[in-house]
């Protein structure tokens, strides 16, 4: 079986070389949201996120979601994915946060509540260059338990998670990876 990150044969999940590149990332605060990333946005973690986000390779979510599940607070009541902007979901055929939330939910038995909807389109470019982009907005469409946790694929500047947290009225999140902060 090929490595989910690099494709080397003989691996079950991730090969030892890719596993060795997984780095931790510190908890951080963005707006009112405390974010716990599973990994830094480099090495195999970056490749897995990229394969999930831009190629729709759902198996790449497995190693990420297992690490994310270990970061959930003990009182977590439900998982709320931060939805991808509609135009990008259509273009790439996948909502990475929803895929990750579903896998974390399967691993933990927690319900996934699709309680936010995004706007149709936002100029893309995450990270430092993204400060010039349009700011994503979300609308809450469901009642969410106060102990629910937001789920997203990547946190960079934190604008998206901060806006989602404000709309959902939630203050905790787990992400697959964290890039360079603001």
Beta strands, then each sheet from edge to edge (+ up, - down):
strand 1: 28-30
strand 2: 33-40
strand 3: 78-81
strand 4: 111-112
strand 5: 116-118
strand 6: 138-140
strand 7: 149-155
strand 8: 172-178
sheet 1: 1+ 2- 8- 7- 3- 4-
sheet 2: 5+ 6-
end
